[in-house]
Amino acid sequence: MECNSSQTGGGIMWFFRDRGFDDKSISKMFKRCKRLELVQKERASENWEYLRSIGIEERKLPHVVSKCPRILALGLNEKLIPMVECLTTLGTRPTEVASAIVKFPHILSHSVEEKLCPLLAFFQAMGVPEKQIGKMLLLNPRLISYSIESKLTDTVNFLASLGLTREGMIGKVLVKNPFIMGYSVEKRLRPTSDFLKSLGLEEVDLQKVVINFPEVLCRDANKILRHNFAFLKSCGFNHGQIATLVTGYPPVLIKSINNSLKPRIRFLVDIMGRQLDEAADYPEFFHHSLKKRLELRYKLLSQRNINCSLSEMLDCDQKKFLLKFNLIGGFT
């Protein structure tokens, strides 16, 4: 590494070396943040200690600083403390702010007045309660880096085009999955919604998918959804049944084929001796745990030679299930 005291300031170099940074990582930080050349060791140490004081573990600090070396050049009282204090008012647990900074250290480099306050106002206009705004931002701190005028507004307009209202419905979607705002409307969200429509989902069905399972809308239609569709079809479900499955339990299109769908279908057909039609009539079948619910309840019912529908077997908690089939004492 071609760095010496005349180039970067000996003090800051020793600051990094004292904290275990190697020359390669130091060089990268100086390339990413030219302001480091002017940072005094005292300021860097003060900022480092402040980050540690708010709950960021010592072992995680090198990661935080490597991701955003500018943190060491920011004014403690002018930038770091005001942002941390604002974020703290949004959180409910002491560790949330530290966790958010570790996830996205650049959050500290943004302005409270120019970025955070307008962002809070934007979500409030979507009908999101203040507590939920804090939850969203601390879960996905990268939100602060998105442009309200283009990226966030683009996502909201797209959700509105699906028939969701701005007075609360869109806000609920954003709260449920804050990461949806990180995806491109044209490259991800719209193609996925178009694929869902191609399966036969009506507008009201698509709205239910987005409201209840926004993570489905975030997945790549070509890499994931189409593969799951093809698998379900290869198992014997017809197009209409798959549309019913997706409408009733949308995650069926994003569940792992090998770890989730295939074992459940095999258990349904080969072990339970049931038809695929029964799963199509009760899409929630794919939601229930194979080990903890399906296998256990099937075993209990088989011991008593009890026949029932999948919904009767699964659509209740364990206590109600045992009472319904008079199985108290038969739990083995």
LUMVOKOL-610517 format. One record per residue (C-alpha): residue number from 1; residue in three letters; x, y, z. Coordinates in Angstrom, 2 decimals, padded with zeros to 5 digits. Each point is the difference from the previous one (the first is absolute). Example, Ala and Ser with C-alpha at 12.3 -4.5 7.8 and 13.67 -1.06 7.14 Angstrom:
residues 2
{1 "ala" {012.30 -004.50 007.80}} {2 "ser" {001.37 003.44 -000.66}} 
//
This chain:
residues 332
{1 "met" {000.00 000.00 000.00}} {2 "glu" {001.53 003.29 -001.12}} {3 "cys" {-001.10 002.17 002.92}} {4 "asn" {002.13 002.09 002.31}} {5 "ser" {-000.54 002.80 002.48}} {6 "ser" {000.37 002.73 -002.63}} {7 "gln" {-002.73 -001.54 -002.12}} {8 "thr" {-002.61 -000.94 002.54}} {9 "gly" {001.13 001.15 003.42}} {10 "gly" {001.95 -002.36 002.19}} {11 "gly" {-002.46 000.29 002.87}} {12 "ile" {-002.97 -001.42 -001.85}} {13 "met" {002.16 -002.76 -001.45}} {14 "trp" {001.02 -001.12 003.46}} {15 "phe" {-003.61 000.32 001.13}} {16 "phe" {-001.03 -002.63 -002.55}} {17 "arg" {002.95 -002.29 000.66}} {18 "asp" {-000.61 000.13 003.76}} {19 "arg" {-003.50 -001.34 -000.67}} {20 "gly" {001.11 -002.92 -002.12}} {21 "phe" {-000.54 001.32 -003.55}} {22 "asp" {002.46 -001.35 -002.53}} {23 "asp" {001.64 002.17 -002.67}} {24 "lys" {-002.28 -001.25 -002.77}} {25 "ser" {-003.20 000.93 001.82}} {26 "ile" {001.48 003.36 001.07}} {27 "ser" {000.89 000.77 -003.61}} {28 "lys" {-003.55 -000.80 -001.11}} {29 "met" {-001.46 002.32 002.63}} {30 "phe" {002.21 002.89 -001.09}} {31 "lys" {-001.07 -000.53 -003.60}} {32 "arg" {-003.66 -000.04 000.98}} {33 "cys" {000.24 003.06 002.22}} {34 "lys" {002.53 002.69 -000.91}} {35 "arg" {-000.99 001.95 003.11}} {36 "leu" {001.82 -002.57 002.14}} {37 "glu" {003.29 001.64 -001.01}} {38 "leu" {-000.96 003.05 002.07}} {39 "val" {-001.48 -001.83 002.99}} {40 "gln" {001.90 000.34 003.24}} {41 "lys" {000.55 -003.07 002.14}} {42 "glu" {-001.84 001.67 002.87}} {43 "arg" {-003.22 000.47 -002.01}} {44 "ala" {000.14 -003.55 -001.34}} {45 "ser" {000.51 -001.36 003.52}} {46 "glu" {-002.85 002.12 001.37}} {47 "asn" {-002.42 -001.20 -002.69}} {48 "trp" {001.13 -003.61 000.44}} {49 "glu" {-000.61 000.15 003.74}} {50 "tyr" {-003.40 001.61 -000.51}} {51 "leu" {-001.09 -002.81 -002.30}} {52 "arg" {001.12 -002.49 002.59}} {53 "ser" {-001.86 001.89 002.73}} {54 "ile" {-003.35 -000.29 -001.80}} {55 "gly" {000.18 -003.78 -000.06}} {56 "ile" {001.99 -000.97 -003.09}} {57 "glu" {002.23 -002.91 000.96}} {58 "glu" {003.74 000.57 -000.25}} {59 "arg" {000.37 -002.96 -002.36}} {60 "lys" {-002.55 001.54 -002.39}} {61 "leu" {001.48 003.49 -000.08}} {62 "pro" {002.65 -000.82 -002.64}} {63 "his" {-002.81 -001.21 -002.30}} {64 "val" {-002.00 003.19 000.60}} {65 "val" {002.96 002.28 -000.67}} {66 "ser" {001.16 -002.00 -003.03}} {67 "lys" {-003.46 000.30 -001.55}} {68 "cys" {-000.24 003.73 000.69}} {69 "pro" {003.42 001.48 000.87}} {70 "arg" {-001.53 003.46 -000.22}} {71 "ile" {-001.47 -000.63 003.47}} {72 "leu" {003.40 000.77 001.51}} {73 "ala" {000.09 003.38 -001.76}} {74 "leu" {-003.46 001.16 001.07}} {75 "gly" {-000.49 002.50 002.78}} {76 "leu" {-001.06 -001.81 003.14}} {77 "asn" {-002.35 002.68 001.31}} {78 "glu" {-001.03 001.31 -003.40}} {79 "lys" {-000.83 -003.30 -001.76}} {80 "leu" {000.37 -003.24 001.96}} {81 "ile" {-001.75 000.87 003.27}} {82 "pro" {-003.03 001.75 -001.62}} {83 "met" {-000.64 -002.94 -002.34}} {84 "val" {000.41 -002.62 002.74}} {85 "glu" {-002.30 001.95 002.33}} {86 "cys" {-002.69 000.27 -002.70}} {87 "leu" {000.27 -003.71 -000.80}} {88 "thr" {-000.21 -000.83 003.69}} {89 "thr" {-003.38 001.76 000.26}} {90 "leu" {-001.27 -002.27 -002.79}} {91 "gly" {001.11 -003.24 001.63}} {92 "thr" {-001.59 -002.08 002.74}} {93 "arg" {003.06 -001.98 001.10}} {94 "pro" {003.45 001.35 000.93}} {95 "thr" {001.81 -002.31 -002.42}} {96 "glu" {-002.05 000.94 -003.08}} {97 "val" {001.97 003.11 -000.94}} {98 "ala" {003.38 -001.71 000.33}} {99 "ser" {-001.29 -002.91 -002.08}} {100 "ala" {-001.26 002.37 -002.71}} {101 "ile" {003.38 001.76 -000.18}} {102 "val" {001.80 -003.33 -000.35}} {103 "lys" {-002.37 -000.96 -002.84}} {104 "phe" {000.43 003.29 -001.84}} {105 "pro" {002.76 002.22 001.45}} {106 "his" {-000.67 002.69 -002.63}} {107 "ile" {-003.16 000.94 001.88}} {108 "leu" {002.22 002.13 002.27}} {109 "ser" {001.34 002.01 -002.93}} {110 "his" {-003.45 001.29 -000.95}} {111 "ser" {-001.52 003.23 001.27}} {112 "val" {-002.82 000.01 002.54}} {113 "glu" {-001.56 003.11 -001.54}} {114 "glu" {000.56 -000.81 -003.68}} {115 "lys" {-000.64 -003.76 -000.03}} {116 "leu" {-001.48 -001.43 003.20}} {117 "cys" {-002.72 002.58 000.64}} {118 "pro" {-001.32 -000.01 -003.61}} {119 "leu" {000.03 -003.82 000.06}} {120 "leu" {-002.08 -000.09 003.17}} {121 "ala" {-002.45 002.50 -001.51}} {122 "phe" {-000.28 -002.11 -003.16}} {123 "phe" {-000.98 -003.12 001.94}} {124 "gln" {-002.38 001.93 002.23}} {125 "ala" {-001.77 001.17 -003.17}} {126 "met" {-000.43 -003.69 -000.87}} {127 "gly" {-001.87 -000.46 003.28}} {128 "val" {002.83 -001.81 001.76}} {129 "pro" {-000.02 000.58 003.80}} {130 "glu" {003.19 001.46 001.45}} {131 "lys" {000.84 -003.18 001.94}} {132 "gln" {-000.28 -002.03 -003.18}} {133 "ile" {002.17 002.49 -001.90}} {134 "gly" {002.73 -000.57 002.55}} {135 "lys" {-000.39 -003.75 -000.33}} {136 "met" {000.31 000.24 -003.80}} {137 "leu" {003.03 002.26 000.03}} {138 "leu" {001.91 -001.97 002.61}} {139 "leu" {-000.79 -003.27 -001.76}} {140 "asn" {001.06 001.37 -003.38}} {141 "pro" {002.23 003.05 000.70}} {142 "arg" {000.93 000.17 -003.69}} {143 "leu" {-003.36 001.76 -000.48}} {144 "ile" {001.63 003.29 000.97}} {145 "ser" {002.21 -000.16 -003.08}} {146 "tyr" {-002.88 -000.29 -002.46}} {147 "ser" {-001.32 003.00 -001.90}} {148 "ile" {-003.52 000.90 001.08}} {149 "glu" {-000.75 001.80 -003.26}} {150 "ser" {000.94 -002.91 -002.24}} {151 "lys" {000.51 -003.38 001.63}} {152 "leu" {-002.45 000.06 002.91}} {153 "thr" {-002.70 001.89 -001.88}} {154 "asp" {000.43 -002.41 -002.93}} {155 "thr" {-000.67 -002.98 002.29}} {156 "val" {-003.06 001.67 001.53}} {157 "asn" {-001.39 000.88 -003.43}} {158 "phe" {000.46 -003.59 -001.14}} {159 "leu" {-001.83 -001.38 003.05}} {160 "ala" {-002.78 002.52 -000.62}} {161 "ser" {-000.25 -001.24 -003.61}} {162 "leu" {-000.86 -003.45 001.39}} {163 "gly" {-003.04 001.52 001.69}} {164 "leu" {001.45 000.54 003.47}} {165 "thr" {-001.05 003.25 001.63}} {166 "arg" {002.50 002.52 001.32}} {167 "glu" {-002.08 000.51 003.15}} {168 "gly" {001.36 -002.89 002.01}} {169 "met" {000.16 -003.04 -002.31}} {170 "ile" {003.30 000.92 -001.61}} {171 "gly" {001.37 000.99 003.39}} {172 "lys" {-000.84 -003.46 001.36}} {173 "val" {001.90 -001.63 -002.87}} {174 "leu" {003.05 002.19 000.62}} {175 "val" {-000.06 -000.80 003.72}} {176 "lys" {-000.38 -003.72 -000.63}} {177 "asn" {002.96 -000.09 -002.37}} {178 "pro" {002.18 003.14 000.06}} {179 "phe" {002.40 -001.71 -002.42}} {180 "ile" {-002.54 000.21 -002.83}} {181 "met" {001.09 003.61 -000.54}} {182 "gly" {003.48 -001.13 -000.93}} {183 "tyr" {-001.16 -001.88 -003.08}} {184 "ser" {-000.32 001.52 -003.44}} {185 "val" {-003.59 000.38 -001.14}} {186 "glu" {000.80 -000.70 -003.65}} {187 "lys" {002.57 -002.76 000.53}} {188 "arg" {-001.64 -001.89 002.86}} {189 "leu" {-003.37 001.08 001.39}} {190 "arg" {-001.90 000.51 -003.27}} {191 "pro" {001.31 -003.19 -001.72}} {192 "thr" {-000.94 -002.04 003.08}} {193 "ser" {-003.48 001.51 000.19}} {194 "asp" {-000.46 -000.65 -003.74}} {195 "phe" {000.97 -003.64 000.55}} {196 "leu" {-002.53 -000.34 002.81}} {197 "lys" {-002.68 001.45 -002.27}} {198 "ser" {000.96 -002.51 -002.70}} {199 "leu" {-000.87 -002.80 002.41}} {200 "gly" {-003.57 001.24 000.08}} {201 "leu" {000.03 002.12 003.14}} {202 "glu" {-002.64 002.73 -000.06}} {203 "glu" {000.77 003.52 001.21}} {204 "val" {-001.49 -000.67 003.43}} {205 "asp" {002.06 -003.20 000.31}} {206 "leu" {003.19 001.85 -000.94}} {207 "gln" {-000.78 002.65 002.59}} {208 "lys" {-000.34 -002.69 002.68}} {209 "val" {003.37 -001.44 -001.01}} {210 "val" {001.70 003.39 000.27}} {211 "ile" {-001.66 000.93 003.30}} {212 "asn" {000.47 -003.34 001.77}} {213 "phe" {003.18 -001.34 -001.63}} {214 "pro" {001.94 002.92 -001.56}} {215 "glu" {003.13 -002.17 000.03}} {216 "val" {-001.50 -001.97 -002.92}} {217 "leu" {-000.09 003.16 -002.11}} {218 "cys" {003.70 000.57 000.75}} {219 "arg" {001.16 -003.33 -001.41}} {220 "asp" {001.30 -000.48 -003.52}} {221 "ala" {-002.77 -001.45 -002.18}} {222 "asn" {002.38 -001.74 -002.40}} {223 "lys" {002.45 -001.40 002.56}} {224 "ile" {-002.46 -001.09 002.69}} {225 "leu" {-003.72 000.34 -000.71}} {226 "arg" {000.06 -001.67 -003.43}} {227 "his" {002.03 -002.92 001.37}} {228 "asn" {-002.50 -000.60 002.79}} {229 "phe" {-002.87 000.28 -002.45}} {230 "ala" {001.66 -002.55 -002.30}} {231 "phe" {000.61 -002.35 002.94}} {232 "leu" {-003.62 000.15 001.17}} {233 "lys" {-001.13 -000.68 -003.56}} {234 "ser" {002.37 -002.97 -000.28}} {235 "cys" {-001.54 -001.44 003.17}} {236 "gly" {-003.42 -000.06 -001.63}} {237 "phe" {-001.65 003.27 001.02}} {238 "asn" {-001.79 001.65 -002.92}} {239 "his" {000.23 003.70 -000.79}} {240 "gly" {-003.24 000.84 001.79}} {241 "gln" {001.02 -001.89 003.12}} {242 "ile" {003.36 001.79 000.10}} {243 "ala" {-001.81 003.34 -000.27}} {244 "thr" {-002.15 -001.10 002.96}} {245 "leu" {003.08 -001.05 001.97}} {246 "val" {001.72 003.32 -000.65}} {247 "thr" {-003.12 001.98 000.90}} {248 "gly" {-000.50 -001.98 003.20}} {249 "tyr" {003.64 -000.22 001.06}} {250 "pro" {002.29 002.21 -002.17}} {251 "pro" {003.31 -001.17 001.59}} {252 "val" {-000.49 -003.30 -001.83}} {253 "leu" {001.76 001.76 -002.88}} {254 "ile" {003.10 000.88 002.03}} {255 "lys" {000.35 -002.99 002.32}} {256 "ser" {002.99 -002.27 -000.54}} {257 "ile" {-000.96 -002.81 -002.36}} {258 "asn" {002.32 -002.58 001.55}} {259 "asn" {-000.35 001.01 003.63}} {260 "ser" {-003.66 000.95 000.15}} {261 "leu" {-002.26 -000.77 -002.97}} {262 "lys" {001.31 -003.41 -001.03}} {263 "pro" {000.02 -001.57 003.52}} {264 "arg" {-003.55 001.23 000.69}} {265 "ile" {-001.41 -001.27 -003.28}} {266 "arg" {001.76 -003.32 000.47}} {267 "phe" {-001.46 -000.30 003.49}} {268 "leu" {-003.47 000.95 -001.21}} {269 "val" {-000.09 -002.51 -002.84}} {270 "asp" {002.32 -002.86 001.02}} {271 "ile" {-000.51 -000.09 003.77}} {272 "met" {-003.47 001.42 000.55}} {273 "gly" {-001.36 -001.47 -003.24}} {274 "arg" {-001.86 003.18 -000.91}} {275 "gln" {-000.57 001.74 -003.33}} {276 "leu" {001.59 003.26 -001.16}} {277 "asp" {-003.51 001.44 -000.24}} {278 "glu" {-000.14 000.12 003.79}} {279 "ala" {003.04 002.28 000.16}} {280 "ala" {-001.51 002.16 -002.74}} {281 "asp" {-003.15 000.31 002.11}} {282 "tyr" {002.08 000.87 003.07}} {283 "pro" {003.10 001.99 -001.12}} {284 "glu" {000.99 000.64 003.63}} {285 "phe" {001.16 -003.62 -000.03}} {286 "phe" {003.36 001.31 -001.25}} {287 "his" {000.29 002.35 002.95}} {288 "his" {-000.08 -002.60 002.77}} {289 "ser" {003.16 -001.55 001.40}} {290 "leu" {000.63 -003.47 -001.36}} {291 "lys" {001.61 -001.39 003.16}} {292 "lys" {-001.83 001.90 002.73}} {293 "arg" {-003.51 -000.06 -001.43}} {294 "leu" {-000.58 -002.18 -003.09}} {295 "glu" {001.85 -003.14 001.05}} {296 "leu" {-001.00 000.21 003.65}} {297 "arg" {-003.71 000.54 -000.62}} {298 "tyr" {-000.16 -002.60 -002.75}} {299 "lys" {001.54 -002.54 002.40}} {300 "leu" {-002.56 000.77 002.72}} {301 "leu" {-002.93 -000.22 -002.40}} {302 "ser" {001.29 -003.22 -001.58}} {303 "gln" {000.27 -001.69 003.39}} {304 "arg" {-003.76 000.57 000.46}} {305 "asn" {-000.93 -000.62 -003.66}} {306 "ile" {-001.47 003.50 -000.20}} {307 "asn" {-000.65 001.50 -003.44}} {308 "cys" {-000.40 003.75 -000.50}} {309 "ser" {000.75 002.77 -002.47}} {310 "leu" {003.36 001.80 -000.01}} {311 "ser" {-001.59 003.17 001.35}} {312 "glu" {-001.65 -001.90 002.87}} {313 "met" {003.33 -001.64 000.77}} {314 "leu" {002.18 003.11 -000.16}} {315 "asp" {-002.01 003.18 000.37}} {316 "cys" {000.08 000.23 003.82}} {317 "asp" {002.52 000.07 002.83}} {318 "gln" {001.15 -003.18 001.74}} {319 "lys" {-002.42 000.23 002.92}} {320 "lys" {-003.05 000.43 -002.24}} {321 "phe" {001.23 -002.79 -002.25}} {322 "leu" {000.24 -002.44 002.90}} {323 "leu" {-003.42 001.00 001.31}} {324 "lys" {-001.64 -000.12 -003.42}} {325 "phe" {000.99 -003.60 -000.58}} {326 "asn" {-000.12 -001.08 003.64}} {327 "leu" {003.72 -000.70 000.06}} {328 "ile" {000.78 001.31 003.48}} {329 "gly" {002.39 -002.51 001.52}} {330 "gly" {000.88 -001.41 -003.41}} {331 "phe" {002.92 002.34 -000.60}} {332 "thr" {002.96 -002.29 -000.51}} 
//
